[in-house]
Amino acid sequence: MALRDADPAEIGGYLIEDRLGSGGMGVVYLARSASGRRLAVKVVHGQYADDDEFRTRFRREVAAARQVSGAFTAPVVDADADAPRPWMATLYIPGEDLGTHVRRHGPLPPARLRELAAGLAEALRDIHRAGVVHRDLKPANVMLADDGPRVIDFGISRAAEAAGMDALTQTGRVMGTPPFMSPEQFTSPHEVGPATDIFSLGAVLVYAASRRGPFDSPSPWETATRVVEGTPELTGVPDELLPFVRLCLDKHPKSRPGPDELLHLLREGRLPDPRPEPEAPDPEPVRPRRRRRWPTAVAAGAVLAAVAATTVIARAGGGEDPHDLPAGWHAWHRQASDPTAGDPQSMGPSEPFSRCAIADKALLCAGDGIMAARFTLAEGRNTWTRPMDPTPAETSSAGGGTIIGARPGAVYVFGADSTDIKKGDEPQSRTRYTVQALDPDTGKPVWSTVVADNIDGPGPEYAGAVVTPAGVISTYGAASDSYALLDAAHGTVRWHHKLPTGADSDCALTDAGGRPYLLCRTSDDNGDHPRTTVARLDPATGRPSWKITVKGTLSLLGHARGHLVLGTDPLMEKLTGLTLIDTSSHVLTTVRLATPRNASGAYVVRDTLYLTLTSGSVRAIDPLTGRERWQSNSTVEQPGPPAASATRLYLASPTGRLAALDLRTGRVTGTLPGRDDGDSSSGTTTAAPVLSGDVLYVPYGMRAVYSVDVRDL
């Protein structure tokens, strides 16, 4: 690459000979030392030179890179973080980077892929032994040298031992290259450790084998979603390396092997496939372990459910550690404090929480007029509780509140501020509705955006809201007649559009398979010929990526194996069949049930449709065929939405009665009785339990939660 007139003749006493490339951080030059040694000198862009935080990070980059031996990397020769434009010189590694080589010559053959896997595992072993996490392992940062691959560019690495103490890592920034990032880099970037490089290693090997990443998508948002929740595309990876790659791409960081374990597997030539084996009918379910001891094969890792609409999917209980419990955990039960206690306007029947979610190592719950309440995971301490409406008006009806979703550093909730006004002889209530991002640690608003302001009109809870990596998509406008994207960092409205209008139009925002959808149900002027339109929204613009209209008044029940699953509300009429939409081809199909079913709840969890009755009966149905897999009496009356691990389904009642059912057979494998402080008189559906590691957090009763080690069920 030819030098330009503006390029310097020398940097730090090193003569510049050529340009090697440029990127977001700076320009890389080929230079030569006085002794003739060839160096790669990275000079940061001038726009960063006045940024004190950047200089601090660059200084740490240099310090981190110096700790690595250089046997499998490009060793640091010299650097100056205080220069007008900071620079760092490393030994020049001749050869192509992996990305360039694959683009020019195609995928690597199996023998070279195995050499690459071993070389990168050795490099990561060297890097991690120095206490460093690279955090941006990608094809462009792998040089194919004559003596094996070298890992370069520690541009966003950090010392592992300082991860929990570094204030610069607590800003919620997501740093890396999306197609090769790990799930935790999107969901909890301040907790990233060495296991993130192992995930990236798996993604790099897939690229080297197939010329594409395992989660590639034209949209960065879809790429991020696929990394966190999707199944990797491994076509092109040789059979002998598939188990190796699957182990690296485990969603749960604690279930990924370390570099030494990977090298052992390659040397021994025995690569166990981590996919779960079929279970025998009678023995207890095999539970996955936190840390693999080879050659044990264990089940798949956790799937994050930060934006799940009604169900919670989590890693199977059981740990090889031998426990996967928060430090200092013990079984607990707590009730959230009432932030409006003593206010006569808040008096009335209490209800259970409507939804709970894990956020920043705490359990956040909402409902019954509570915007959010925080419980510590280990002891259940209720450290703060915020009301949805801090000053309820006499005539207000602001709604119950719910958790919209969460990301590192923020939990998204609804708020309301009601005031009494006089309009004629009748008192009325004017309510200003907001979507708020709360700090999970303190409960204080990070931002608050008004999304509706009306008199006795609907609030955003009615039509829902959806969390995406870009922010929150919520109904918007004085009469909630539009929808808008609220920026994740500041709550700024990035775009907004009118909701579709028409006779008896009824629209709601929801998500399925980690993607946002707008569901609108309409009919003609006489209320006849109902139809439902499903539109997938592009978070970047708010416009539909595609939309399909089907006959009937349908609800979106969930997502299963690449299909949206729609059906009639089983509470209103018997469910006779399902409508499926292939999310890739958009082909519409219908599936008939062998027997029409009524149900009090219908939930798609882990690719299975579960129909529940107030009596406790549960039916498991394959939504793609309509075939009933099993029917069971859970012993749980008035069950709420279920949670599921890789092996068991968990159902809880409003009183806190809990049952665990084998996913394959429906057999009840464990129960807990209801609690004395629970109350089922209202018949209100309770929030789904939340499974995190080996602990199940069960909402019940009046704004109460208890926790249990699922291995004790």
Secondary structure, 3 states (H helix, E strand, C coil): CCCCCCCCCEECCEEEEEEEEECCCEEEEEEECCCCCEEEEEEECHHHCCCHHHHHHHHHHHHHHHHCCCCCECCEEEEECCCCCCEEEEECCCCCEHHHHHHHHCCCCHHHHHHHHHHHHHHHHHHHHCCEECCCCCHHHEEEECCEEEECCCCCCEEHHHCCCCHHHCCCCCCCCHHHCCHHHHHCHHHCCCHHHHHHHHHHHHHHHHCCCCCCCCCHHHHHHHHHHCCCCCCCCCHHHHHHHHHHCCCCHHHCCCHHHHHHHHHHCCCCCCCCCCCCCCCCCCCCCCCCCCCCCCCCCCCCCCCCCCCEECCCCCCCCCCCCCCCCCCCEEECCCCCCCCHHHCCCCCCCCEEEEECCEEEEEECCEEEEEEECCCCCEEEEEECCCCCCCCCCCCCCCEEEEECCEEEEEEEEEEEEEECCEEEEEEEEEEEEECCCCCCEEEEEEEEEEECCCCHHHHCEEEECCEEEEEECCCCCEEEEEECCCCCEEEEEECCCCCCCEEEEEEECCEEEEEEEECCCCCCCCEEEEEEECCCCCCEEEEEEEECCCEEEEEECCEEEEECCCCCCCEEEEEEEECCCCCEEEEEEEEEECCCEEEEECCEEEEECCCCEEEEECCCCCCEEEEEECCCCCCCCCEECCCEEEEECCCCCEEEEECCCCCEEEEECCCCCCCCCCCCCCCCCEEECCEEEEEECCCEEEEEEHHHC
